[in-house]
Amino acid sequence: SIALPESLKSIGEYTFANCGKLANITIPANTENIGEYAFFDCAALKIVECLALTTPNLGFGAFHKYRYDKQTGGIEKLSYIPIGCTIYALATAVEAYKTAENWSDYATYIKSK
């Protein structure tokens, strides 16, 4: 698990992509931007805690993974689905997260902290 420093303003594109052992992460209240595919295909990621009251800008596919073809056992190259991790937000911010651009892709996974 990772607790990022409170001073962190931005998480770059692909920063944690394919990090197979990352299970939990806390995104600080001061974070303003999370880049595209920042947590792409983090298979073990189960819990994301977002401490910001103001929804950080979220790049496309930040919490997505490859879709696997069950018949062939291979990856469908250009098909992605949400990882399925639970994203916790402060109770007063949950609705803002669920409706914000790109966050809305994960609305069913966003819960109150």
Backbone as CSV, one residue per row, in Angstrom:
resi,resn,N_x,N_y,N_z,CA_x,CA_y,CA_z,C_x,C_y,C_z
1,SER,0.843,-1.183,0.000,0.000,0.000,0.000,0.883,1.237,0.000
2,ILE,0.308,2.342,-0.453,1.065,3.584,-0.539,0.214,4.722,-0.002
3,ALA,0.830,5.542,0.846,0.227,6.805,1.269,1.124,7.886,0.675
4,LEU,0.606,8.613,-0.267,1.386,9.637,-0.945,1.501,10.889,-0.067
5,PRO,2.549,11.692,-0.249,2.723,12.882,0.586,1.612,13.912,0.372
6,GLU,1.233,14.601,1.434,0.171,15.609,1.370,0.471,16.707,0.356
7,SER,1.727,16.974,0.099,2.111,18.047,-0.816,1.946,17.674,-2.293
8,LEU,1.636,16.415,-2.580,1.538,15.940,-3.960,0.373,16.595,-4.692
9,LYS,0.668,17.271,-5.796,-0.357,17.957,-6.581,-0.819,17.132,-7.776
10,SER,0.061,16.266,-8.285,-0.262,15.561,-9.515,0.343,14.160,-9.537
11,ILE,-0.417,13.223,-10.086,0.068,11.868,-10.354,0.098,11.743,-11.870
12,GLY,1.249,11.499,-12.427,1.421,11.491,-13.868,0.809,10.293,-14.575
13,GLU,0.727,10.413,-15.886,0.222,9.320,-16.723,1.058,8.069,-16.507
14,TYR,0.401,6.929,-16.376,1.033,5.613,-16.250,1.932,5.459,-15.014
15,THR,1.847,6.350,-14.033,2.742,6.306,-12.873,2.777,4.946,-12.204
16,PHE,1.626,4.360,-11.949,1.564,3.064,-11.266,1.059,1.954,-12.187
17,ALA,0.981,2.215,-13.469,0.449,1.233,-14.425,1.179,-0.102,-14.306
18,ASN,0.392,-1.172,-14.345,0.906,-2.545,-14.295,1.629,-2.889,-13.004
19,CYS,1.373,-2.133,-11.953,1.969,-2.430,-10.644,1.137,-3.553,-10.015
20,GLY,1.567,-4.758,-10.186,0.797,-5.934,-9.812,0.619,-6.181,-8.328
21,LYS,1.386,-5.506,-7.486,1.291,-5.744,-6.048,0.620,-4.607,-5.287
22,LEU,0.320,-3.517,-5.953,-0.321,-2.378,-5.283,-1.765,-2.729,-4.949
23,ALA,-2.082,-2.791,-3.651,-3.429,-3.169,-3.218,-4.232,-1.992,-2.672
24,ASN,-3.563,-1.043,-2.017,-4.233,0.099,-1.401,-3.432,1.362,-1.670
25,ILE,-4.148,2.461,-1.895,-3.471,3.740,-2.052,-4.353,4.845,-1.502
26,THR,-3.720,5.815,-0.859,-4.411,6.992,-0.365,-3.949,8.180,-1.188
27,ILE,-4.913,8.841,-1.817,-4.609,10.018,-2.636,-4.877,11.250,-1.770
28,PRO,-3.853,12.081,-1.550,-3.973,13.203,-0.623,-4.993,14.271,-1.038
29,ALA,-5.409,15.051,-0.056,-6.408,16.099,-0.259,-5.939,17.178,-1.237
30,ASN,-4.646,17.403,-1.332,-4.118,18.457,-2.204,-3.923,18.038,-3.649
31,THR,-4.170,16.783,-3.972,-3.970,16.291,-5.328,-5.014,16.896,-6.261
32,GLU,-4.529,17.513,-7.339,-5.398,18.203,-8.289,-5.564,17.445,-9.597
33,ASN,-4.600,16.605,-9.947,-4.624,15.899,-11.230,-4.128,14.471,-11.087
34,ILE,-4.836,13.562,-11.752,-4.411,12.171,-11.862,-4.408,11.860,-13.351
35,GLY,-3.256,11.522,-13.879,-3.084,11.355,-15.317,-3.760,10.131,-15.909
36,GLU,-3.856,10.137,-17.235,-4.425,8.997,-17.956,-3.674,7.722,-17.605
37,TYR,-4.443,6.666,-17.390,-3.912,5.330,-17.128,-2.956,5.280,-15.924
38,ALA,-3.099,6.199,-14.986,-2.192,6.275,-13.835,-2.121,4.970,-13.051
39,PHE,-3.243,4.250,-12.968,-3.294,2.983,-12.228,-3.739,1.843,-13.145
40,PHE,-3.463,1.979,-14.418,-3.925,1.014,-15.408,-3.400,-0.387,-15.119
41,ASP,-4.301,-1.340,-15.165,-3.997,-2.768,-15.007,-3.283,-3.107,-13.696
42,CYS,-3.624,-2.385,-12.628,-3.126,-2.722,-11.292,-4.045,-3.803,-10.745
43,ALA,-3.737,-5.032,-11.066,-4.629,-6.171,-10.810,-4.960,-6.375,-9.338
44,ALA,-4.062,-6.034,-8.430,-4.295,-6.254,-7.003,-4.984,-5.072,-6.319
45,LEU,-5.176,-3.975,-7.042,-5.725,-2.764,-6.423,-7.163,-2.986,-5.968
46,LYS,-7.389,-2.860,-4.675,-8.711,-3.097,-4.088,-9.302,-1.834,-3.470
47,ILE,-8.452,-0.983,-2.866,-8.950,0.203,-2.160,-8.174,1.444,-2.580
48,VAL,-8.938,2.460,-2.982,-8.386,3.784,-3.285,-9.110,4.755,-2.367
49,GLU,-8.370,5.466,-1.539,-8.966,6.485,-0.675,-8.626,7.854,-1.243
50,CYS,-9.651,8.627,-1.552,-9.473,9.981,-2.084,-9.863,10.965,-0.999
51,LEU,-8.910,11.753,-0.544,-9.146,12.670,0.561,-9.524,14.079,0.118
52,ALA,-9.522,14.346,-1.171,-9.824,15.688,-1.682,-11.325,15.964,-1.662
53,LEU,-11.700,17.128,-1.147,-13.091,17.559,-1.206,-13.458,18.000,-2.614
54,THR,-12.492,18.614,-3.297,-12.675,19.001,-4.691,-12.129,17.875,-5.551
55,THR,-12.954,17.370,-6.424,-12.588,16.223,-7.252,-11.348,16.533,-8.105
56,PRO,-10.291,15.744,-7.975,-9.125,15.952,-8.847,-9.492,15.688,-10.312
57,ASN,-8.871,16.383,-11.227,-9.036,16.071,-12.647,-8.514,14.652,-12.850
58,LEU,-9.291,13.845,-13.546,-8.922,12.443,-13.740,-8.783,12.143,-15.216
59,GLY,-7.625,11.628,-15.604,-7.402,11.245,-16.990,-8.150,9.977,-17.343
60,PHE,-8.419,9.813,-18.615,-9.138,8.639,-19.110,-8.419,7.353,-18.717
61,GLY,-9.193,6.354,-18.320,-8.665,5.010,-18.074,-7.794,4.866,-16.853
62,ALA,-7.830,5.828,-15.954,-6.932,5.812,-14.799,-7.050,4.541,-13.971
63,PHE,-8.263,4.007,-13.852,-8.495,2.793,-13.055,-9.076,1.683,-13.929
64,HIS,-8.566,1.540,-15.137,-9.041,0.508,-16.062,-8.028,-0.633,-16.171
65,LYS,-8.463,-1.700,-16.786,-7.593,-2.837,-17.078,-7.991,-3.393,-18.434
66,TYR,-7.180,-4.295,-18.960,-7.517,-4.965,-20.208,-8.712,-5.878,-19.986
67,ARG,-9.519,-6.016,-21.007,-10.606,-7.009,-20.971,-10.041,-8.293,-21.561
68,TYR,-10.244,-9.388,-20.859,-9.748,-10.675,-21.336,-10.847,-11.410,-22.089
69,ASP,-10.484,-12.031,-23.173,-11.415,-12.809,-23.981,-11.504,-14.206,-23.368
70,LYS,-12.649,-14.543,-22.814,-12.810,-15.822,-22.121,-12.691,-17.020,-23.053
71,GLN,-13.057,-16.852,-24.313,-12.990,-17.980,-25.249,-11.558,-18.289,-25.660
72,THR,-10.771,-17.278,-25.922,-9.399,-17.520,-26.376,-8.386,-17.460,-25.235
73,GLY,-8.795,-16.848,-24.106,-7.868,-16.695,-22.994,-6.889,-15.562,-23.201
74,GLY,-7.087,-14.786,-24.263,-6.179,-13.688,-24.567,-6.784,-12.332,-24.252
75,ILE,-5.994,-11.317,-24.464,-6.416,-9.941,-24.222,-7.079,-9.394,-25.471
76,GLU,-8.227,-8.756,-25.295,-8.845,-8.018,-26.395,-8.108,-6.693,-26.459
77,LYS,-7.304,-6.497,-27.452,-6.331,-5.415,-27.515,-6.854,-4.011,-27.211
78,LEU,-7.959,-3.612,-27.738,-8.409,-2.244,-27.526,-9.667,-2.177,-26.673
79,SER,-9.835,-3.129,-25.799,-11.021,-3.169,-24.962,-10.605,-3.104,-23.493
80,TYR,-11.129,-2.116,-22.782,-10.774,-1.916,-21.387,-12.020,-1.882,-20.519
81,ILE,-11.885,-2.297,-19.279,-12.979,-2.236,-18.311,-12.415,-1.727,-16.983
82,PRO,-13.272,-1.206,-16.080,-12.773,-0.774,-14.772,-12.127,-1.926,-14.001
83,ILE,-11.120,-1.609,-13.214,-10.430,-2.602,-12.390,-11.410,-3.251,-11.418
84,GLY,-12.313,-2.449,-10.870,-13.270,-2.967,-9.907,-12.893,-2.672,-8.466
85,CYS,-11.905,-1.826,-8.250,-11.520,-1.465,-6.891,-12.579,-0.542,-6.285
86,THR,-12.647,-0.522,-4.962,-13.541,0.397,-4.274,-12.819,1.724,-4.116
87,ILE,-13.501,2.800,-4.495,-12.941,4.145,-4.393,-13.711,4.865,-3.290
88,TYR,-13.014,5.176,-2.206,-13.652,5.860,-1.083,-13.405,7.358,-1.180
89,ALA,-14.485,8.122,-1.026,-14.411,9.580,-0.998,-15.081,10.058,0.277
90,LEU,-14.750,11.269,0.699,-15.410,11.833,1.866,-16.904,11.935,1.586
91,ALA,-17.723,11.714,2.594,-19.178,11.660,2.433,-19.737,12.876,1.702
92,THR,-19.205,14.048,2.006,-19.709,15.272,1.376,-19.291,15.414,-0.090
93,ALA,-18.384,14.576,-0.544,-17.868,14.691,-1.911,-18.277,13.535,-2.814
94,VAL,-18.925,12.513,-2.279,-19.243,11.309,-3.055,-19.995,11.628,-4.338
95,GLU,-21.043,12.414,-4.272,-21.835,12.725,-5.473,-21.015,13.491,-6.501
96,ALA,-20.141,14.375,-6.043,-19.278,15.114,-6.978,-18.354,14.158,-7.718
97,TYR,-17.803,13.184,-7.011,-16.942,12.192,-7.650,-17.730,11.362,-8.662
98,LYS,-18.918,10.928,-8.290,-19.717,10.065,-9.163,-20.135,10.733,-10.468
99,THR,-20.178,12.057,-10.483,-20.644,12.767,-11.675,-19.537,13.507,-12.416
100,ALA,-18.347,13.588,-11.853,-17.249,14.320,-12.492,-16.730,13.587,-13.729
101,GLU,-16.178,14.368,-14.649,-15.637,13.804,-15.885,-14.615,12.706,-15.582
102,ASN,-14.765,11.592,-16.226,-13.959,10.372,-16.106,-14.163,9.652,-14.778
103,TRP,-14.433,10.339,-13.683,-14.772,9.665,-12.427,-16.095,8.917,-12.590
104,SER,-16.984,9.472,-13.402,-18.302,8.852,-13.580,-18.198,7.433,-14.160
105,ASP,-17.079,7.112,-14.829,-16.857,5.747,-15.328,-16.808,4.732,-14.181
106,TYR,-16.535,5.215,-12.981,-16.372,4.357,-11.810,-17.451,4.599,-10.753
107,ALA,-18.551,5.238,-11.146,-19.599,5.640,-10.192,-20.075,4.487,-9.308
108,THR,-20.203,3.292,-9.864,-20.683,2.159,-9.061,-19.659,1.688,-8.028
109,TYR,-18.414,2.109,-8.176,-17.345,1.700,-7.260,-17.041,2.765,-6.205
110,ILE,-17.632,3.944,-6.339,-17.353,5.053,-5.422,-18.282,4.965,-4.222
111,LYS,-17.690,4.945,-3.043,-18.418,4.790,-1.779,-18.013,5.898,-0.807
112,SER,-18.835,6.079,0.201,-18.569,7.059,1.246,-17.551,6.517,2.241
113,LYS,-16.604,7.347,2.610,-15.571,6.967,3.577,-16.091,7.172,4.979
